[in-house]
Amino acid sequence: MVKIAVLSFLTGDCQQGFQQVRLENRDDNQRLLGAFMGKLPPAPHIPELYTTWQSRYRLMGSRFRELEKKPGVITNFSSRDLEINSDALKQQLNDWLKSPDFFPVMQGLLMKVRQDEEVRVIVQTEDSHLRRLPWHLWEFYDHYLNAEVALSSPVFQQSNSPKTRNKVRILAIIGDSTGINLERDQRELEEKLPEAEIVFVREPEKEKVFEVIWDWRGWDILFFAGHSISEPDATTGKLFIKDGKSLEIGDLKLTLRKAIARGLKLAIFNSCDGLGIAKQLADLNMPQVIVMREPVPDMVAQEFLKFFLEAFARGESLYLAVREARERLESVQHEFPCATWLPVICQNPAEEPVSWRELCKKIETDEEQSSEQHYSATLRFIGDRIAGKSTYLASLVRWPNSDPSTSPVQTVTPINDDAKELFRAAKNILEQGDSLPPTYYDCCDQQDYFIQIVLKKQFPSKSFKQTIINQLITMNINCKEYMGELFNYLLDDSSSIFVEEHLQDCLIADGLLLLIDYFNSKDDEYAISLDILIRGITRLEVTPKKRRIAFIFTKCDLPELWLNRTYPRKLASTRFPQVYKRLESLQQLGSYTVDYFTTSSFGMIGTQFLEPNSIFDYNNQYFSVLKDPKYWKPFGLVSPIFWLCTGNRYHELDIT
């Protein structure tokens, strides 16, 4: 059984004393078991002791995960002085909590909890001095080994964000790594939580941080590793994301609020001095946050993450996992004094603490009860300027003239503004017989399309004479279209910032769509560019990620391709033998899975005698345009996306 003890400091401060301290005891169903009132006398020496301890601690000389150093009043570090100051602060804190006027609160706490129960002690206060105190040193925790403390704001409300994902999603932002090693943080997440979908974003620009947190699919856990700092009053904080550039938590207010509404339950900041960050997240009603109360040495941060994830993934509650990890930091305290003081939970009392077991259990229950299968994937479209990437995507979101009686595709829906704009372009440009204008942008400015594709619950397979899908399948995809000039940059200037930005972006991709114009004879150039691209991704990856590559012939409404559209692998091996050879080598090495597809963005027209529903655009040397919008019916566009999302291949999607 879990008990909750909420300790509220209602009026006063350390200088004048706290005239009202209220204890509420609750069970894990939030049922009130009792309430008690007490007082605490003035204790101005406690903030003074903490300030002295803080100054000594911050002069330890370790490599903190902090870029901006705060001035200290002490010039020479002494571990012995720090130890003496730590003991004095612990003693004064416990003496204060033994005050006679506080006895009713203490008695009420001991009356309602047993030593074998899990106890969540929530210290509810806006007082910055109280929030900084090492509450885990309260002697109560020496006797109640399943108890742990958390901080809370007095003002809070429930976020009301039901979980709808079929897999735990974790966004891991790896920030500025100046002077510290963040690769181990990534390894720990991947090794300890293999069931999760973890998206790593390394040293992003500010715009990228907004973009990934906003992800309409939502996140369960937000993780940050790097440098951070809070203001002295611990009310605000900022993160250092790249090359010393920082991002205020307040700047992310609307983005974080949306992420919380979409189900974000836990934020972990494995970085320095995080109480200000936690305070700002509490103002947004974030369910739970884990931060370090002071600058944290790199090794301490790494060890805490390892110990916490081990306990959390094993099934321990959030509170007990943090306590276990904090206490295990005792193993490094000989080198890093007071390491056990650093981790702290910040709790929204209206929310139930998240557990790994409950997250996974909830997912399994949803899958068992649902008649749907959900898939999500981050995809990147790569191809020369004449390959038809924009037309492919525009035709996909437009999805015109689908026959509901035969098509396995139920709906294709543009979700975000970029995708809706692409839909309008297909309607207002392609349907008018014009070609889409070329796209020119840097990697950071690329349109980010979110598209939902739903396949019917059942559709007949002519080839296998059986129903091949007996569940509604929903695919939520995030995709970007890279500039055609990427191939040229890979060949001519592979070390450029342009290429590096694209390689960094590729790291988060689950699949790559390599779009090829059959009539473009650049086999050698494409093969070399592909080699450079894959080597660049491998160079940047800390832990290799298994990806799929879809080799896609576009414009297969043209006669030579239409006749051989059912043999995409053969077309690839004969027309682009060098590219084919490299793709097959990647597959044999096991790092990538490869398959081959034929598609057309415009399709065919006619009944007895078919012809391409496209005509050559004489105003634009390399492009074709739609001939007759009334019969606009693309084919093959969904098939590679379905394969990239699921790993399965169905003939009906190849021809639809």
ZIRA-V531753 format. One line per field, one symbol per residue. psi: psi as a letter, one per 30 degrees, with the letter a starting at -180 (. if undefined). A space follows every 50 residues. Layout:
BEGIN
psi=???
END
This chain:
BEGIN
psi=kkkkjjjkjekaafefljfjjkkkklafggkkflkkkalklkiffeeeee eeeeeeefgfgljlhkejkkklfkfkkjeeeeeeeeeeeeeeeeeefgke ffeeeeeeefefklfglkkjjjjjlfkeeeffkifffkfefffjfgklll llkfkllkfhikkflgkkkkjjjjakgjgljfeeeeeeeeefiffljkjk jkilleeeeeeeefjffllekkkkkbklklleghflllkjekhfkljkef fgeeeeeeeefggkfkkkjilkigeeeeeeeefghkekkklkflkkkeee eeeeeeeeeeeeffglleeeeeeeeeeffffgffeikgeffekkkkkjff kkkkleeeeeeeeeeeeefkglkkkkkjkkkkllfgfheeeeeeeefeil hkjfffkfkeljkkeleeeeeeeeeeefeefggllkllkjllefgkkjkk kkkkklekkkjeefhlkfkgkkkkjjkklkjkkffeeeeeefifgleeee eeeeefefkflkjjkkjegjiheeeeeeeeeeeeeeeeefkekkkklkkj jkklhgfkeeeefgfgheeeeefeeieeeeeeeeeeeeffflkklklklk ffallldejklkhllkjffjeflllkejffgjjllfefeeeeeeefglkk eefeg.
END
